[in-house]
Amino acid sequence: MLRALAVDDERPSLEELLYLLHADPRIGSAEGAGDATEALRRINRALESGPGGAEAIDVVFLDINMPGLDGLDLARLLTGFAEPPLVVFVTAHEDFAVQAFDLKAVDYVLKPVRKERLAEAVRRAAEQRGATPRIPVSEPDPDHLPVELGGVTRFVPVDDITHVEAQGDYARLHTGRGSHLVRIPLSTLEERWRSRGFVRIHRRHLVALRHIGELRLDAGSVSVVVGSEELQVSRRHARELRDLLMRRP
């Protein structure tokens, strides 16, 4: 059973988050803090109490945009502790996901918080704490990838994805209509989509062959044009890419 601390300066959001946490059977206790400073005092008491103590906290569900000390500041402070609690960011802003990964966050949940999405974050935290066995999940839909946007899950057709950009343990999917950030490493997508015509052209980029409009050679450097973007091709991938494009129907 996880012991949780929810941190949000907006009282309605905090109460809603606590309500959802209390409803999850994997949460043994959940309390709230109205700002990062109050949360830090509570976490200090938990650390003094020790992992098995009455004041212990296993996971912090943390808003980012707060006055004074914000959520990212608090998470940075926690990285300096010997045995910090796990951190799940709960925010209305997608833009900080890469920074959250750099701070070793367990998950990044967008507001408005849905019960099913929060349950997934709790599951990840429980697995890291060893509080629950890993439960097999069904195979993902091979033709679509779920992405979260403003608290709504949308399913992006894989065929619409022109290229993918690595951002730490996340990946940014680019389509002709915009981009989406997902918590999947580029290497995983490379393996999953190799048979669908995606090829690695750089340590940071995976490209769909069918969306490559031009191959450019300039003074020994190689690049490809995908939509309106020009992407560099690393030397180690240039020969394979040329061969694949020559064989493309």
C-alpha positions in Angstrom: 0.0 0.0 0.0 1.5 3.3 -1.1 1.6 6.4 1.2 1.0 9.5 -1.0 1.3 13.2 -0.7 -0.6 15.4 -3.2 0.7 19.0 -3.8 -1.3 21.7 -5.5 -1.9 25.3 -4.7 -5.4 25.3 -6.3 -7.7 23.8 -3.6 -10.3 22.3 -6.0 -7.6 20.5 -8.0 -6.0 19.2 -4.8 -9.3 17.9 -3.4 -10.1 16.2 -6.7 -6.7 14.6 -6.8 -7.0 13.4 -3.2 -10.5 12.0 -3.9 -9.1 9.9 -6.8 -6.1 8.7 -4.8 -8.3 7.6 -1.9 -10.4 5.6 -4.3 -7.4 3.6 -5.6 -7.0 0.4 -3.6 -3.2 0.6 -3.9 -3.1 3.9 -2.0 -3.0 3.2 1.7 -3.0 6.9 2.8 -3.1 10.2 1.0 -2.7 13.7 2.4 -2.5 17.1 0.8 -0.2 20.2 0.8 -1.2 23.6 -0.6 2.3 24.6 -1.8 5.8 23.2 -2.3 7.2 24.7 0.9 4.6 23.0 3.0 5.2 19.8 1.0 9.0 20.0 1.7 8.4 20.3 5.4 6.1 17.3 5.3 8.7 15.3 3.2 11.4 16.2 5.7 9.3 14.7 8.5 8.8 11.6 6.4 12.6 11.2 5.8 13.3 11.6 9.5 10.7 9.0 10.3 12.4 6.5 8.0 10.9 4.2 5.3 8.9 2.2 7.8 7.9 5.1 10.1 4.5 6.5 10.7 5.3 9.7 8.8 6.7 7.9 5.7 5.8 9.0 2.1 6.3 6.7 -0.9 5.2 8.9 -3.7 4.5 12.7 -4.2 1.9 13.8 -6.8 3.2 17.2 -7.7 1.8 20.2 -9.5 4.3 22.3 -11.4 2.9 25.8 -11.8 2.8 27.1 -8.2 3.8 30.4 -6.7 7.2 30.7 -5.0 8.9 27.3 -5.0 7.4 25.4 -8.0 7.1 21.7 -8.6 10.2 21.4 -10.6 12.2 23.2 -7.9 10.9 20.8 -5.3 11.7 17.8 -7.4 15.3 19.1 -7.9 15.7 19.4 -4.2 14.4 15.9 -3.7 17.1 14.5 -6.0 19.7 15.5 -3.4 18.1 13.3 -0.7 19.5 9.9 0.1 16.1 8.1 -0.1 13.5 10.5 -1.7 9.9 9.6 -2.4 8.9 8.9 -6.0 7.5 11.8 -7.9 4.6 11.9 -10.3 3.9 15.3 -11.9 0.3 16.3 -12.3 0.1 19.5 -14.4 -1.9 21.3 -17.1 1.3 22.0 -19.0 2.8 19.5 -21.5 5.9 21.6 -22.1 7.8 20.4 -19.0 7.7 16.7 -19.7 11.3 16.4 -20.8 12.5 18.3 -17.6 10.3 15.9 -15.6 12.1 12.9 -17.2 15.5 14.4 -16.4 14.4 14.6 -12.8 13.5 10.9 -12.8 9.8 11.3 -12.5 7.7 8.2 -12.5 5.0 9.7 -14.7 3.7 12.9 -16.1 -0.1 13.2 -15.9 -2.0 16.1 -17.6 -4.9 17.9 -16.1 -7.8 17.5 -16.1 -6.9 14.3 -14.4 -8.8 11.2 -15.5 -9.3 8.3 -13.1 -7.9 5.8 -15.6 -4.8 7.9 -16.3 -4.0 8.5 -12.6 -4.5 4.7 -12.0 -1.7 4.1 -14.6 0.6 6.5 -12.7 -0.2 4.8 -9.4 0.6 1.4 -11.0 4.0 2.6 -12.1 4.8 4.0 -8.7 3.6 0.7 -7.1 5.8 -1.3 -9.3 8.9 0.8 -8.5 8.2 0.5 -4.8 7.6 -3.3 -5.2 4.1 -2.9 -3.8 2.3 -4.8 -6.6 3.3 -7.5 -9.1 3.7 -6.6 -12.7 0.4 -7.3 -14.5 0.6 -8.3 -18.2 -1.1 -5.8 -20.5 -2.8 -6.4 -23.8 -0.8 -5.8 -27.0 -1.0 -2.3 -28.3 -3.0 -1.4 -31.4 -0.3 -1.7 -34.2 -2.0 0.9 -36.4 -2.5 3.7 -33.8 -0.6 5.2 -30.9 -2.4 6.7 -27.9 -1.4 10.3 -27.0 -2.7 12.5 -24.3 -3.8 16.1 -25.1 -5.5 18.3 -22.5 -6.7 15.3 -20.5 -8.1 13.5 -23.6 -6.6 10.4 -25.1 -6.4 10.5 -28.9 -5.2 7.7 -31.2 -2.7 8.9 -33.8 -2.5 6.7 -36.9 1.0 5.4 -37.4 0.7 6.1 -41.1 0.3 9.8 -40.4 3.6 10.0 -38.5 6.3 11.5 -40.7 9.2 11.3 -38.2 10.0 10.9 -34.5 12.4 12.9 -32.4 14.1 11.6 -29.2 13.7 13.7 -26.1 15.3 11.7 -23.3 13.0 8.8 -22.4 10.2 10.4 -24.3 9.6 10.7 -28.0 8.0 13.5 -30.0 5.8 12.3 -32.8 5.5 14.6 -35.8 2.6 14.6 -38.2 1.4 16.9 -40.9 -1.0 18.5 -38.3 1.3 18.9 -35.3 3.3 17.0 -32.8 2.7 14.9 -29.7 4.9 13.9 -26.8 4.7 10.2 -25.6 6.6 8.4 -22.9 8.2 5.8 -25.1 12.0 5.7 -25.9 12.9 6.1 -29.5 14.7 2.7 -29.5 11.3 1.1 -28.6 9.5 2.7 -31.5 12.4 1.9 -33.9 12.0 -1.8 -33.0 8.2 -1.7 -33.1 7.9 0.1 -36.5 10.9 -1.2 -38.4 8.6 -3.4 -40.5 6.3 -0.4 -41.2 9.1 1.4 -43.1 10.6 3.6 -40.3 14.3 3.9 -40.3 16.8 5.4 -37.9 18.8 8.3 -39.6 20.4 9.8 -36.5 20.6 9.1 -32.8 17.8 11.6 -32.4 15.6 10.9 -35.4 13.4 8.1 -36.7 11.9 8.7 -40.1 9.1 7.1 -42.2 10.6 6.3 -45.6 7.3 7.0 -47.4 7.3 10.6 -46.1 10.8 11.4 -47.3 10.5 13.9 -50.2 14.2 14.6 -51.0 17.6 13.2 -50.2 20.2 15.9 -50.3 24.0 15.6 -50.5 26.2 18.6 -49.7 30.0 18.5 -49.3 29.9 15.1 -47.8 26.9 15.7 -45.5 23.6 14.0 -46.1 20.1 15.2 -45.2 16.5 14.4 -46.0 13.5 16.6 -46.4 10.4 15.4 -44.6 7.4 17.8 -45.1 8.8 21.2 -44.5 11.7 20.1 -42.3 15.3 19.1 -43.3 16.8 16.5 -41.0 20.5 15.6 -40.9 21.5 12.0 -41.5 24.5 10.7 -39.5 27.3 9.0 -41.4 26.7 5.6 -39.8 23.1 5.6 -41.2 23.7 7.3 -44.6 24.6 4.2 -46.6 21.7 2.1 -45.3 19.3 5.0 -45.9 20.4 5.5 -49.5 20.0 1.8 -50.2 16.5 1.7 -48.7 15.5 4.7 -50.8 16.8 3.2 -54.0 14.7 0.1 -53.4 11.6 2.0 -52.4 8.7 1.3 -54.8 
